[in-house]
Amino acid sequence: MAPSEHREHRELTPAANAGKTAANTASSADAVVVRPYADTDAAAIAELYNRHRDAPNFVATRLDAATVRTELAERGTVVFLVAELDGEVLGTVGMFRGTGHRVVGPREVIGDMFFLSPWIRGGAVAGRMFSEAFVALMPLGVGTIRLTVSPVNDRALPLYRQLGCALAGPAGAGEDGNIELVSHLPRLVARMQRDYAHLIPASRRMTAGWRYQADGDTERPPDERVETVSGRRVLRTALVLDGLVFRALLEPETGEILHAEADTGAGPGPDPVLPPAAAAPAAATSRLREGPLVVVLDHGDGSVRVHHDRHVGPVLTQTWPVPGPPYLTGWRRAPRRELRVEPVERASGRGWRVAERYGEATLVRETELTGGLLRQRVYWQGPAPAGRLRTMLVGGLRSGLLFTGDQYVPAGRGLFPVDAIEFGAAGAVLGPDDGPGWWDPGTSLAMRVLRPGSESTSARLIAESLLALDVVPGTEYGIEFSTAQRPGDVVPGASAASAPGYRVRTLIPRQHPDPVVPISGTENTGSNENADIPDSTGRERDFAAARWSPAQVARRPVHRLKHGGAEILLDPAAGGLISWRDKGKPVLATPFPRSRAFARNTAWRAGLWTGRHGPREDPRRGMGWGGPEPERAWRFDPAEGRLVAPDLAWSIEPGADGIRITAEAPGATGAGEPDGGLDGGLDGGSGDNLDGGLGNEPDSGLDGELVVWVTPAAKSAAALVPGAPGETWLLDKSGPWQRWCDRLAVRLDDGRWLYVAADRPGAEILLRATPSGVLLALVTRHPAGQPGTAAWPLTVLDDADAAHRLLVPAPRTELVPTGAAS
């Protein structure tokens, strides 16, 4: 929910408004009419969002009136307002029960779809729209407004400060690029009107509650509004009205008012002694194992997760089915439910029968696993409501290929299909034979969604791994897990698809075989006779010929390393490499000596740095953008080429064709760090781990990641990534997108290629194409409570052919078992 994010997108101005000036725009703001949405506005809203790339719900496909109506119906719209000038819709704001990402409680709403055309920005229109929304929410008993915003959106953040917003989660952006904010102002105003009505003039309706905030509250940024009282985190706030000061302490997440007082001139009293926060009981889980597959049922929200011993994080996550519209389900955050769980054991398989009451009716889902096939059947008992049931399926094979029908492409957010996460109704509708399916050639794991037909199910692919599946009650469908060595093993006759931004490179014959470049952590014993083949594991330290020396650049003390044709500059104050030049040309993009925003990172200071992060598969947060973490006082050891902080250390080792980065972290000693450290597991953590796996147990409370962040000297994204055996893919799609893989090569601005590869199973690379340039996250799991290390070689190659020969995967000789019959 954000107005123009001008750092991220180029404004596309409508031709009809080309002649307007800033002066007459400001003067016309008073003529803007703010009114409730009408069904006839749908086409105008679609056109408004189509025209402006900085609309927060922009989708790279044309919206129409039917799509807008579907979106508003599926979200559970509570309030939706439009701003109109001379009969033209130029702005919107909405309050919803859910967004497809998240669902909130009955006395809460999610603010979203807030957008103003450039012609009505900068005046009082935004305040008027929120005032009208506030007026509409108060009689409904809504006490809390939640929203998300880009941390670099310096146009929206001051407005949200005025709305009393506080930070609801970590300070850095999550995978969607946003931070979560929460405002409990409606709850505070209602409490003030209830308890102190005798002190409030009858003429004061307080519909614009944010205008009554104490000045200090509106000046503090959202991440500084939470304080500590009696050892617990609280949100301190105050409302001022005609000499009356209403002060309150609230629980930041729930909005519970822990203490309130009215001050008519005596000044604030001392802080009370607050009771300790009640520990939320961990939801019970049930699980069953079939070979390396483990299925976990969460009794709290009804979600089902499927894990495999050789894969980091769930291979599949599926939400509880809900009737609709509105479809009040969320794949990032689902509501808690009152569920009855019974184990089921039949000849056909083992599983559970889970039931939820809806008045006089009961919704039932039966789940069974046998032979690698997860069967699901949903039905009503009793007087059932009309309509279909929706469940959200999230595929976890991040590095996999996506199959729709008999064609496949590398899966990636924003690559294929259209990224409709911010406007789910615009997702790609799949035919009955389109699957979808996913296959990871690196592990041989494959997963397919088996649907009985178009009459019983309909499917909408909202993003590369997010499927909205609507089923007729009484329908049985399945998800099949298997192993595959080639695309035809997943879908018979499957072939590489042709799509914008994708090109397939097939295997280039060589006069002699290439050495094996290991990704399993074993030593490279192959020949290294070709200059373009880096030895990714056997480099020797050569500090006799390459030593760090002190230097001064831009009046700042730095450390310099020269080795061969490379020169590296390191700044401990910036926490990373501020320059890497190879043969006189830059390999990294850096802002040195300044700090500025890069994509959704608000404090970009170096071209390569390391950090710690929560689990990459965490449904609430995902992988961030290398932004704010706890400030570290780095100490540099030039003899070892090593930066050291209390919770993290990393070293730089020069080689013939690049450098090798090794990160180290001590064993965890306490709870996860909420502000960019180890985020505390997938579901808060119960400590009840699955056996086996790569430290990816779904309940391991302190599992996290060691991350090396890299900004290559690449203004536009063009990358080679592995595909099926014998092929690589050149990805050069315009616009923002991302791709996970275990090795890749990024084309630098000078035409050379930067090659990176994982050196152990489970390590992965996230490549993001952004308007700021390319961002790489080199991610290695740091298991709970254990010391962790991660090593990443970065090699500069002369051409795409050299990169291709390193990237093209060979067929696996070992199949990874899944429990499915051969």
Disulfide bonds with the S-S distance in Angstrom:
none
